[in-house]
Every structure is written in C-alpha cells, then in structure tokens.
C-alpha cells in the first residue's frame, strides 16, 4: 500500500497527470465511449446468460422430479442454488428433493429457516412442516396440535398461500368441538367452495344457531338444485340436494328429488338414501343427518320404544316395506327389522300381534315373515322360526337377512340340517359377500361340518370386523384344536373366556 502511494506521489501525479496532452484525450474519446458500450453490453449478455442458465436448470429439475430421478433433480437444484442462493422457491425445492434421499436433518433445517414461527416466512415450507406433524404415527400432544395449527395458519399468509391448510384447520377445530373456529374457517371457504355449505350449516346447528343453519342449508339446496337442473344426470349433486332437504327435515321433498332420478331403482346410492329417508319418517323424522351422508345412526332410524296405535304401526310397517324395497340388505334397514321383531316390551308384543294380523290379511308377507321368524328365533321357538323364515326366503330370495337367519336356526336345531344351512348362507353371501355376521354364520356351520380350514378363513375375517365377539374366538379355538395347533387354540380359548366375563347384550341372529 505504501509503495502504491509512493508511485502515485512520485510518478503518476507529476509526470503523467500534470504533463499529459489534453488534445490526445479528445482524439481518443470516441474509442473510449465505444469500449464502455461494449463492456456494458458484455455485462448484460453475461447477466442474460446466467438467467437463461438458471431457467434451464429449473426446467431440468422439474423434468427429473416428474421422472422420479432424485439424483439428477438434486444436482440441478444444487447448481441452481449457486446462481440463486436467496431464492426461496429454489431452496424449498432443494429441501423437498433431500426428502427423497432420506436426508431428513438437512431438509428440516432448510424448511425451518424458510418458515420461522415468529414471522410469515415461505408459506409452502410452513405447510410442509405441518404435514410432517400430521403424518406422525403417534397421537399429537396438545402442544404439538397448537404448533400444527400455528404452521397451518402461517401457510395461509403471502402470495404462495396454501388454501388446503384451511380445510385442515376446519378438521382440527371439528375434532376438538371448537365450533366457532370451524365456522370462521368455513365462512372463509364457502364463497369459493359452495359445496362446503352443508358442513357450515351443520356447524351452525352444533352451535345452536338454527336460523343460520337453516338459511345456509337452504342456500346449499338451491345451489345443488341449479346443478341438477343444468345436468339432470348429475347424481352426486342430486344426492347432495336431497341431503340439504333432509337437513331441513323436508323429507317429502327429499324423496321426490331422489325418486325423480333415472337411476333411483338401480343405483345402490339412491336405494340407500331413499331407504334411510323412509326410516326417518318411520322414526318420526329423528335428528338431521351429518354432512355427506343421509344417516349412519341405526338408533335414530328405528321405531321409537313407545306405545303406538294400530294405524301408526301400520304406517311404520308400510314405510319399512318401502325401505326394504330400495335397500333390502342395508345395515340400518336390517337393524330396524331386528328392533321391531325383538322388543321384549308390551309395545313389542303389540307389534308382533299386529304383524300376525297383517300376515293374515296378506300385507307385506316377506317382511312380516322375516320379522316374526327372527322374533321366534330369539325366543328359541325353532319350529315357528323355521316356518316364518322359510316363507320369507321363498317370497324374497334376495333378502340376505332371511336366508342367514334361517341357516343359523337350522344349524342350531336338533337335529341340525348343516348341508341345507350351508346352501342358504352361501346364497346370502352371494348377495352380501363381505357381511361379517353372515361370514360368521358360515364359519360356525363349516366348523360343525368338520371343515376346519375353511371355517378359520371365515372366522378370522370376522375378527377384523368384530374383534370382541366371544363365540368367534370360541369357534377358532375349536378349529385350531382339531387341526393340532394347540398354542393358537389355547390363545383363542383364553380370549373367549375374557369376553365371557364381560356383559354382552343378547343378540338375535342377523
């Protein structure tokens, strides 16, 4: 540095600057201007080349991601980071690419640097970190749930906001029954998502705000009605339209909407919906259903346990018959039949007495025979049960509940008729192949026939659906013991004994 100052003081200033000829400067000025323009143009080209290079790396990284080539994607993003070290999108993409290579620590550090909790940061990174919390296999602690909500809230901020986060905030609020929070988020969503109006109406009803609930469900009904009028074959919109009408307890109009569909008699979705509306009428309307389903509560759709007049009972049976017509094997329909046939109350006796009179008049023979046969089986009256259930099967071979119950009674009678019972339960399974109650009936029959391997297949399937069923464990214990597998036999025997010590309500055959 001292040498440079000495050179400037001793030579540059006295010998060049003070002694140069200014005429030479004017003569060389055009060349100097041209050289400056050239250097500026060269710098611009270099900058343009850098931008084009970054775009090429970006495109190559995108193609590698689509082709599931994480090595190439990672390489392109690394080079892109050299060109754009502060670009948040590039850093986010690089961190996401690290996830594919199981570099968990590095990706989490980058995402956290992009998404600090004390300021908005980069919304996609907040959303990514929120998804990591949601994907944990263990239940989240209250502190983790609060952190999750904070991440989701921050992912809604900025030009890169993640709209899906609001729906997840709704789900969290609904699980914790914070209706006000859920309503606030749904109110933000509904202008862009009118299909969420029924969810909002349900939340208003949970808040006790019936006026807003009715108004919102009315707007939902009008929205789906417009869609159906524009496209009469839009079955999803028609079903949602009926759902909104049921929510308003306008059951007659809901039935009109559903039965007006071309596929009302053939599409099982319509059959299920129509049957459930009939059962709601049968139960005296009952509570309104949750969004996206007419009803799943069997208790809400079965006849009330109260005295009824003969006329009212006749109306209930007529409605039940209509429900059976549309969905003969729907679980809620089957439950309604079982409830009506097995009530050990004066009202239940009254119902069965009226059913016998209806049978004498020829009213609803298949349905009445099924109800009376199931009631007789529950009381242990094998002869009466077999008579009525045989009549039900003859009149409606597709009524799986009747075939299953008859098979159950025949297998349990003395003497048993196992081969016939097996044919009947196979016919029932042809109609409802995955029904656990019917699979259990077949498993128990196969066990009695000595076909232990086949019995195990059915009974183990039932355990997945009905893990606490004592007689299933007892059947498996017998099957494994017969096959010589004493360890599994002893295990199932112990589990059956554990269930036996628990109070189990009496159940009729289904």
SELOLO-438889 format. One record per residue (C-alpha): residue number from 1; residue in one letter; y, x, z. Coordinates in steps of 0.25 Angstrom, whole numbers. Example, Ala and Ser with C-alpha at 12.3 -4.5 7.8 and 13.67 -1.06 7.14 Angstrom:
2
1	A	-18	49	31
2	S	-4	55	29
END
This chain:
510
1	X	0	0	0
2	X	10	11	3
3	X	6	18	-10
4	X	10	5	-17
5	X	23	4	-10
6	X	26	19	-13
7	X	23	17	-28
8	X	32	5	-29
9	X	43	12	-22
10	X	42	26	-29
11	X	38	22	-43
12	X	38	7	-47
13	X	52	3	-42
14	X	60	16	-46
15	X	52	20	-58
16	X	48	6	-65
17	X	56	-5	-60
18	X	69	2	-60
19	X	67	9	-73
20	X	60	-1	-82
21	X	66	-6	-94
22	X	68	-22	-94
23	X	68	-23	-109
24	X	53	-19	-109
25	X	51	-31	-99
26	X	57	-41	-108
27	X	49	-36	-120
28	X	36	-37	-113
29	X	39	-51	-106
30	X	32	-59	-117
31	X	20	-51	-115
32	X	20	-53	-100
33	X	22	-68	-102
34	X	10	-69	-111
35	X	2	-61	-101
36	X	6	-70	-90
37	X	2	-83	-98
38	X	-11	-76	-102
39	X	-14	-73	-87
40	X	-11	-87	-83
41	X	-20	-93	-94
42	X	-31	-84	-90
43	X	-30	-88	-75
44	X	-30	-103	-80
45	X	-43	-101	-88
46	X	-49	-94	-76
47	X	-46	-106	-68
48	X	-51	-115	-78
49	X	-64	-107	-80
50	X	-66	-108	-65
51	X	-64	-123	-65
52	X	-74	-125	-76
53	X	-84	-116	-70
54	X	-83	-124	-57
55	X	-85	-137	-65
56	X	-98	-130	-72
57	X	-103	-126	-58
58	X	-101	-140	-53
59	X	-108	-147	-65
60	X	-120	-137	-64
61	X	-121	-140	-49
62	X	-121	-155	-52
63	X	-132	-153	-62
64	X	-140	-145	-53
65	X	-139	-155	-42
66	X	-144	-166	-51
67	X	-155	-158	-56
68	X	-159	-155	-41
69	X	-157	-140	-43
70	X	-151	-135	-30
71	X	-151	-120	-33
72	X	-142	-122	-46
73	X	-133	-132	-38
74	X	-131	-123	-27
75	X	-128	-111	-36
76	X	-118	-119	-44
77	X	-111	-124	-31
78	X	-110	-110	-25
79	X	-103	-106	-37
80	X	-94	-118	-37
81	X	-90	-115	-23
82	X	-85	-101	-27
83	X	-76	-108	-37
84	X	-72	-120	-28
85	X	-74	-115	-14
86	X	-66	-126	-7
87	X	-71	-138	-16
88	X	-77	-148	-6
89	X	-85	-155	-16
90	X	-91	-141	-21
91	X	-94	-137	-6
92	X	-100	-151	-4
93	X	-109	-150	-16
94	X	-114	-136	-12
95	X	-117	-141	2
96	X	-125	-152	-3
97	X	-133	-142	-12
98	X	-136	-134	0
99	X	-143	-146	6
100	X	-153	-146	-6
101	X	-156	-132	-2
102	X	-158	-135	13
103	X	-146	-126	17
104	X	-143	-136	28
105	X	-134	-127	36
106	X	-125	-123	25
107	X	-123	-137	19
108	X	-120	-143	32
109	X	-109	-133	35
110	X	-103	-135	21
111	X	-103	-150	23
112	X	-97	-149	37
113	X	-86	-140	32
114	X	-83	-151	21
115	X	-84	-162	31
116	X	-77	-159	45
117	X	-77	-170	55
118	X	-62	-168	58
119	X	-57	-172	44
120	X	-62	-179	32
121	X	-67	-167	24
122	X	-76	-170	12
123	X	-82	-184	12
124	X	-95	-181	5
125	X	-98	-170	15
126	X	-96	-180	27
127	X	-105	-189	20
128	X	-116	-179	18
129	X	-115	-175	33
130	X	-116	-189	37
131	X	-129	-191	28
132	X	-135	-179	35
133	X	-133	-186	48
134	X	-139	-199	43
135	X	-151	-192	37
136	X	-155	-186	51
137	X	-169	-191	55
138	X	-165	-194	70
139	X	-156	-205	75
140	X	-142	-201	76
141	X	-135	-199	89
142	X	-122	-207	92
143	X	-115	-194	90
144	X	-121	-192	76
145	X	-119	-206	72
146	X	-104	-204	75
147	X	-104	-191	67
148	X	-111	-199	56
149	X	-100	-209	56
150	X	-89	-199	56
151	X	-95	-192	44
152	X	-96	-205	36
153	X	-82	-209	40
154	X	-77	-196	35
155	X	-85	-197	22
156	X	-77	-209	18
157	X	-64	-201	18
158	X	-58	-194	6
159	X	-59	-195	-9
160	X	-74	-191	-8
161	X	-77	-202	2
162	X	-92	-207	2
163	X	-92	-222	2
164	X	-107	-223	6
165	X	-102	-218	20
166	X	-96	-231	23
167	X	-109	-239	22
168	X	-116	-229	31
169	X	-105	-231	41
170	X	-108	-246	40
171	X	-123	-244	43
172	X	-119	-235	55
173	X	-110	-246	60
174	X	-120	-257	58
175	X	-131	-249	65
176	X	-122	-248	77
177	X	-117	-262	76
178	X	-103	-258	75
179	X	-99	-270	66
180	X	-84	-267	66
181	X	-86	-253	60
182	X	-97	-258	50
183	X	-87	-269	46
184	X	-76	-259	44
185	X	-84	-251	34
186	X	-90	-263	27
187	X	-76	-268	25
188	X	-72	-255	18
189	X	-84	-256	9
190	X	-85	-271	5
191	X	-73	-270	-5
192	X	-81	-260	-13
193	X	-95	-265	-9
194	X	-95	-281	-9
195	X	-110	-280	-7
196	X	-107	-276	7
197	X	-100	-289	11
198	X	-112	-295	17
199	X	-114	-283	26
200	X	-100	-284	31
201	X	-102	-299	33
202	X	-114	-296	42
203	X	-106	-286	50
204	X	-95	-297	52
205	X	-105	-306	57
206	X	-110	-296	67
207	X	-96	-294	72
208	X	-95	-309	74
209	X	-85	-311	63
210	X	-91	-323	56
211	X	-79	-326	48
212	X	-78	-313	41
213	X	-94	-313	40
214	X	-93	-326	32
215	X	-82	-322	24
216	X	-88	-309	20
217	X	-101	-315	17
218	X	-94	-325	8
219	X	-88	-314	0
220	X	-101	-308	-1
221	X	-107	-321	-6
222	X	-96	-323	-16
223	X	-98	-308	-21
224	X	-113	-310	-24
225	X	-111	-323	-30
226	X	-102	-317	-40
227	X	-112	-307	-43
228	X	-123	-317	-45
229	X	-114	-326	-54
230	X	-112	-314	-62
231	X	-126	-310	-63
232	X	-136	-321	-59
233	X	-148	-311	-59
234	X	-141	-302	-48
235	X	-152	-305	-38
236	X	-146	-295	-28
237	X	-133	-302	-28
238	X	-139	-316	-27
239	X	-147	-311	-15
240	X	-134	-306	-8
241	X	-127	-319	-11
242	X	-138	-327	-4
243	X	-137	-317	7
244	X	-122	-319	9
245	X	-124	-334	9
246	X	-135	-333	19
247	X	-126	-325	28
248	X	-116	-337	27
249	X	-128	-346	31
250	X	-127	-353	18
251	X	-142	-354	16
252	X	-142	-365	6
253	X	-132	-358	-4
254	X	-140	-345	-2
255	X	-153	-352	-6
256	X	-146	-357	-18
257	X	-142	-343	-22
258	X	-155	-337	-20
259	X	-163	-348	-27
260	X	-154	-348	-39
261	X	-159	-334	-43
262	X	-168	-333	-55
263	X	-178	-325	-46
264	X	-178	-333	-34
265	X	-192	-337	-35
266	X	-197	-323	-40
267	X	-189	-312	-33
268	X	-194	-310	-19
269	X	-180	-306	-14
270	X	-176	-321	-17
271	X	-188	-326	-11
272	X	-186	-318	2
273	X	-171	-322	2
274	X	-174	-337	-1
275	X	-185	-338	9
276	X	-176	-332	20
277	X	-165	-342	18
278	X	-175	-353	19
279	X	-180	-347	32
280	X	-165	-346	37
281	X	-164	-361	34
282	X	-177	-363	41
283	X	-172	-356	53
284	X	-159	-363	53
285	X	-151	-352	46
286	X	-152	-342	57
287	X	-144	-329	57
288	X	-138	-324	44
289	X	-145	-312	37
290	X	-141	-298	37
291	X	-135	-292	24
292	X	-144	-288	13
293	X	-155	-298	18
294	X	-156	-313	20
295	X	-164	-311	33
296	X	-175	-302	39
297	X	-176	-309	52
298	X	-188	-317	54
299	X	-183	-323	67
300	X	-171	-328	60
301	X	-178	-335	49
302	X	-189	-342	57
303	X	-189	-356	63
304	X	-181	-357	76
305	X	-190	-359	88
306	X	-184	-373	92
307	X	-188	-388	91
308	X	-187	-393	77
309	X	-188	-407	71
310	X	-199	-411	61
311	X	-188	-411	50
312	X	-183	-397	53
313	X	-197	-392	54
314	X	-200	-398	40
315	X	-187	-391	35
316	X	-191	-378	41
317	X	-205	-379	34
318	X	-199	-382	21
319	X	-189	-370	22
320	X	-201	-361	26
321	X	-209	-366	14
322	X	-197	-363	5
323	X	-196	-349	11
324	X	-211	-347	9
325	X	-210	-351	-6
326	X	-200	-340	-9
327	X	-205	-329	1
328	X	-219	-333	6
329	X	-222	-319	12
330	X	-208	-315	17
331	X	-209	-310	31
332	X	-199	-319	36
333	X	-206	-331	30
334	X	-219	-327	36
335	X	-212	-325	49
336	X	-206	-339	48
337	X	-220	-345	45
338	X	-226	-337	57
339	X	-215	-342	66
340	X	-217	-357	62
341	X	-232	-356	64
342	X	-234	-349	77
343	X	-223	-354	86
344	X	-230	-357	99
345	X	-220	-368	103
346	X	-218	-383	103
347	X	-210	-381	91
348	X	-221	-372	84
349	X	-231	-383	87
350	X	-221	-393	81
351	X	-220	-385	69
352	X	-235	-384	67
353	X	-237	-399	69
354	X	-227	-402	59
355	X	-233	-392	49
356	X	-247	-399	50
357	X	-240	-412	47
358	X	-233	-405	35
359	X	-246	-400	31
360	X	-252	-414	31
361	X	-240	-418	22
362	X	-243	-407	13
363	X	-230	-400	15
364	X	-229	-385	13
365	X	-244	-383	14
366	X	-245	-368	12
367	X	-234	-365	22
368	X	-239	-375	32
369	X	-253	-370	32
370	X	-249	-355	34
371	X	-240	-359	46
372	X	-251	-367	52
373	X	-262	-357	49
374	X	-254	-346	55
375	X	-251	-354	67
376	X	-266	-357	69
377	X	-270	-342	67
378	X	-260	-339	78
379	X	-267	-349	88
380	X	-281	-344	84
381	X	-285	-356	77
382	X	-293	-349	66
383	X	-298	-362	59
384	X	-284	-369	58
385	X	-278	-355	53
386	X	-288	-353	42
387	X	-287	-367	37
388	X	-272	-367	36
389	X	-270	-352	31
390	X	-281	-355	20
391	X	-273	-367	16
392	X	-260	-358	15
393	X	-267	-347	7
394	X	-272	-358	-3
395	X	-259	-364	-5
396	X	-251	-351	-6
397	X	-259	-339	-9
398	X	-247	-330	-9
399	X	-244	-333	5
400	X	-248	-320	11
401	X	-246	-324	25
402	X	-256	-335	24
403	X	-267	-326	18
404	X	-264	-315	28
405	X	-265	-325	40
406	X	-278	-331	34
407	X	-284	-317	33
408	X	-280	-314	47
409	X	-287	-327	52
410	X	-299	-325	44
411	X	-301	-311	48
412	X	-299	-314	63
413	X	-308	-327	63
414	X	-323	-328	68
415	X	-330	-325	59
416	X	-320	-317	51
417	X	-318	-318	36
418	X	-314	-304	33
419	X	-316	-303	18
420	X	-308	-316	15
421	X	-297	-312	25
422	X	-296	-298	17
423	X	-295	-306	4
424	X	-284	-315	10
425	X	-276	-303	16
426	X	-277	-295	3
427	X	-271	-308	-4
428	X	-260	-308	6
429	X	-257	-293	4
430	X	-257	-295	-11
431	X	-244	-304	-8
432	X	-238	-295	3
433	X	-245	-281	1
434	X	-237	-274	12
435	X	-236	-284	23
436	X	-240	-277	36
437	X	-246	-290	42
438	X	-255	-293	30
439	X	-259	-278	29
440	X	-263	-279	44
441	X	-272	-291	41
442	X	-279	-284	30
443	X	-281	-271	39
444	X	-287	-279	50
445	X	-296	-286	40
446	X	-301	-273	34
447	X	-303	-268	48
448	X	-312	-279	51
449	X	-320	-277	38
450	X	-322	-262	41
451	X	-313	-257	30
452	X	-306	-247	40
453	X	-299	-238	30
454	X	-293	-250	23
455	X	-289	-256	36
456	X	-282	-243	40
457	X	-273	-243	28
458	X	-268	-257	31
459	X	-267	-256	46
460	X	-259	-242	45
461	X	-250	-249	34
462	X	-247	-260	45
463	X	-244	-250	55
464	X	-232	-245	47
465	X	-226	-259	48
466	X	-231	-264	61
467	X	-233	-251	70
468	X	-235	-259	83
469	X	-246	-268	78
470	X	-257	-267	89
471	X	-268	-273	80
472	X	-265	-263	69
473	X	-267	-251	78
474	X	-280	-258	83
475	X	-285	-260	69
476	X	-282	-246	65
477	X	-289	-241	78
478	X	-302	-249	74
479	X	-301	-244	59
480	X	-300	-229	63
481	X	-311	-230	74
482	X	-320	-236	63
483	X	-317	-224	54
484	X	-319	-214	65
485	X	-305	-210	67
486	X	-305	-211	82
487	X	-291	-204	84
488	X	-283	-214	76
489	X	-292	-225	81
490	X	-288	-221	96
491	X	-273	-220	92
492	X	-272	-233	86
493	X	-280	-239	97
494	X	-270	-234	107
495	X	-258	-239	99
496	X	-265	-253	98
497	X	-266	-252	114
498	X	-252	-248	115
499	X	-247	-260	107
500	X	-257	-269	114
501	X	-249	-267	127
502	X	-236	-271	121
503	X	-233	-286	120
504	X	-235	-291	106
505	X	-232	-305	102
506	X	-243	-313	96
507	X	-243	-313	81
508	X	-249	-323	71
509	X	-256	-318	58
510	X	-245	-316	47
END
